[in-house]
Amino acid sequence: MDYTYDDIAGMIDHSLLNPTLTTDALEQGIALALKYRTASVCIMPYYLKRCAQLLAGSTVHPSTVIGFPHGGHTTAVKLAEAQQAMDDGGRELDMVVNISKALSGDWPYVRDDIKAVVDAAHARDCKVKVIFENCYLTDAQKIKLCEICGELNADWVKTSTGYGTSGATMEDLALMRKHAPAHVQVKAAGGVRDLDKLLQVRALGVTRAGATATAAILDECKRRLARV
């Protein structure tokens, strides 16, 4: 095996974004992430403060979403969301681009929108994952977004919200890794449901993956490593 348990657990952002999750389910999800030592918990914004309290002192980062899921919020609202999230203890922010503006080719707007959140986050030592929602975009638009995120020093480019018409594809991940500068990492979201898929995206250079099947993935990882 060319990986350890911590390598694989450290790739997973445990996703708690389904709008039907109850507070009990959110509490259980946070406990699961702590138990399995994932990279982060990405939780609905209203529960981020509680999440940060529960994760305090652990290696698991509290994170949330900005402009989710369609990216159509004004820049001022996205910025306010980001500041609120950081006030609540968020360490990583998953921000949706303005999909409408990207499709319209208004790249100065898209750039300024991303820049506002990235700059605010970096000023407070927090990181940003920029969500493209690739299912709606052409390859040329995806490449342009990778270039913009590189110029702005975003921390990750991310395939999707998990709530579009499709999630991460191997083709999109390869494209994003090719066209994002080396200092920008790549995150897969939507469709990473087992260890084999996680290992496949890892081989492409993906460093994070959003997952809800966290326990199943990491239990399988433990089983395979125990057999070595």
C-alpha positions in Angstrom: 0.0 0.0 0.0 1.3 3.5 -0.8 -0.9 5.1 1.8 -1.6 5.1 5.5 -4.9 5.4 7.3 -4.1 9.1 8.1 -3.4 9.8 4.4 -6.8 8.7 3.4 -8.8 10.1 6.4 -6.9 13.4 5.8 -8.4 13.6 2.3 -12.1 13.5 3.5 -14.3 16.5 4.2 -17.2 14.8 5.9 -20.3 16.4 4.4 -23.3 17.4 6.5 -25.1 19.7 4.0 -28.3 17.8 3.2 -31.1 20.2 4.2 -33.1 17.4 5.8 -30.5 16.5 8.4 -31.8 17.1 11.9 -29.8 18.5 14.7 -29.4 15.0 16.1 -28.0 13.8 12.8 -25.6 16.8 12.7 -24.3 15.9 16.2 -23.8 12.3 15.2 -22.0 13.4 12.0 -19.6 15.6 13.9 -18.9 12.7 16.3 -18.3 10.4 13.4 -15.7 12.8 11.9 -14.0 13.0 15.2 -13.9 9.2 15.6 -12.5 8.7 12.1 -10.2 11.8 12.2 -11.3 13.3 8.8 -9.7 16.4 7.5 -12.8 18.5 8.2 -16.6 18.6 8.8 -18.4 20.7 6.1 -21.6 21.6 7.8 -24.7 23.8 7.2 -23.8 27.4 8.2 -26.3 27.6 11.0 -24.6 24.8 12.9 -21.0 25.8 12.3 -20.5 27.5 15.7 -21.6 24.3 17.6 -19.5 22.2 15.2 -16.4 24.3 16.0 -17.0 23.9 19.7 -17.2 20.2 19.4 -14.1 20.0 17.2 -12.0 22.3 19.4 -8.7 20.7 20.3 -8.9 18.0 17.6 -7.2 17.8 14.2 -10.6 18.0 12.4 -11.3 21.4 10.9 -14.7 23.0 11.0 -15.9 24.2 7.6 -19.0 25.4 5.8 -20.3 26.7 2.5 -20.6 30.2 1.1 -23.2 31.2 -1.6 -24.5 27.6 -1.5 -25.7 25.9 -3.6 -26.2 28.1 -6.7 -23.7 30.9 -6.3 -26.2 33.6 -7.2 -25.8 35.6 -3.9 -24.4 39.1 -4.2 -20.7 39.5 -3.4 -21.6 41.5 -0.4 -23.8 38.6 0.9 -21.1 36.1 0.2 -18.6 38.2 2.1 -20.9 38.6 5.0 -21.5 34.8 5.1 -17.7 34.3 5.1 -17.1 36.7 7.9 -19.9 35.2 10.0 -18.5 31.7 9.3 -15.1 32.7 10.5 -16.6 34.5 13.5 -18.3 31.1 14.3 -14.9 29.3 14.1 -14.8 28.1 10.5 -11.3 27.4 9.2 -12.2 26.4 5.6 -14.9 27.9 3.4 -16.4 26.2 0.3 -17.6 29.0 -1.9 -19.8 28.6 -5.0 -18.8 30.8 -8.0 -21.5 32.9 -9.6 -22.5 30.3 -12.2 -24.7 32.7 -14.1 -21.9 35.1 -14.6 -19.5 32.4 -15.6 -21.9 31.2 -18.2 -22.3 34.8 -19.4 -18.6 35.2 -19.8 -18.5 38.1 -17.3 -15.0 37.1 -16.0 -14.2 40.4 -14.2 -17.3 39.9 -12.1 -16.5 36.3 -11.4 -12.9 37.2 -10.5 -14.0 40.0 -8.1 -16.6 37.8 -6.5 -14.0 35.1 -5.7 -11.4 37.6 -4.7 -13.6 39.2 -2.1 -14.0 35.9 -0.2 -10.4 34.6 -0.7 -8.9 37.9 0.5 -11.2 38.0 3.5 -10.4 34.4 4.4 -6.7 34.7 4.0 -6.6 37.9 6.1 -7.9 35.7 8.9 -5.7 32.7 8.2 -8.5 30.6 6.7 -8.7 28.7 3.5 -11.1 28.7 0.5 -12.3 26.0 -1.8 -13.9 27.5 -4.9 -16.8 25.4 -6.3 -17.3 25.5 -10.1 -20.4 23.2 -10.6 -18.8 21.7 -13.6 -22.0 20.0 -14.9 -23.1 23.4 -16.2 -19.8 24.5 -17.7 -17.8 23.9 -20.9 -14.2 22.8 -20.6 -13.0 26.3 -21.7 -15.0 27.8 -18.8 -13.6 25.3 -16.3 -10.0 26.2 -17.5 -10.7 29.9 -17.2 -11.9 29.4 -13.6 -8.8 27.4 -12.8 -6.7 30.3 -14.2 -8.6 32.9 -12.2 -8.3 30.8 -9.0 -4.6 30.5 -9.5 -4.1 34.2 -9.9 -6.1 34.8 -6.7 -4.3 32.1 -4.7 -7.4 30.2 -3.9 -6.5 27.1 -1.8 -8.6 24.6 -3.8 -10.6 24.3 -6.9 -13.6 22.1 -6.4 -15.7 20.2 -9.0 -19.2 20.6 -7.7 -21.7 21.2 -4.8 -23.1 17.6 -4.9 -26.5 19.2 -5.7 -26.1 19.8 -9.4 -27.0 17.4 -12.2 -23.7 15.4 -11.7 -20.7 15.4 -9.5 -17.0 14.9 -9.9 -15.8 13.1 -13.0 -12.3 11.7 -13.7 -12.1 13.8 -16.8 -12.9 17.0 -15.0 -10.5 16.3 -12.2 -7.7 15.6 -14.7 -8.6 18.9 -16.5 -8.6 20.9 -13.3 -5.3 19.4 -12.0 -3.7 20.2 -15.4 -4.9 23.8 -15.6 -4.8 24.9 -11.9 -1.3 26.0 -10.8 0.7 23.7 -8.5 -0.1 25.9 -5.5 -3.9 25.4 -5.9 -5.2 22.0 -4.8 -8.1 20.1 -6.3 -11.2 18.8 -4.4 -13.6 16.2 -5.7 -17.3 16.4 -4.6 -20.2 14.3 -5.6 -19.7 10.6 -6.5 -16.8 9.6 -4.2 -18.6 6.8 -2.3 -16.0 4.1 -1.8 -12.3 3.6 -1.2 -11.5 2.6 -4.7 -12.9 5.8 -6.1 -11.1 7.8 -3.5 -7.8 6.1 -4.5 -8.5 6.8 -8.2 -9.0 10.5 -7.6 -6.0 10.6 -5.4 -3.9 9.2 -8.2 -4.9 12.1 -10.3 -3.6 14.6 -7.7 -6.8 15.3 -5.8 -6.1 16.1 -2.1 -9.6 16.4 -0.8 -12.9 14.8 -1.4 -16.3 15.6 0.0 -18.0 12.4 1.3 -21.1 11.2 3.1 -20.0 7.6 3.0 -17.1 8.4 5.3 -17.5 5.5 7.7 -17.7 2.9 4.9 -14.7 4.3 3.1 -12.5 4.5 6.1 -13.6 1.1 7.5 -12.6 -0.4 4.2 -9.3 1.4 4.4 -8.6 -0.1 7.8 -9.5 -3.6 6.6 -7.1 -3.4 3.6 -4.3 -2.0 5.7 -4.8 -4.8 8.3 -4.2 -7.4 5.6 -0.9 -6.0 4.5 
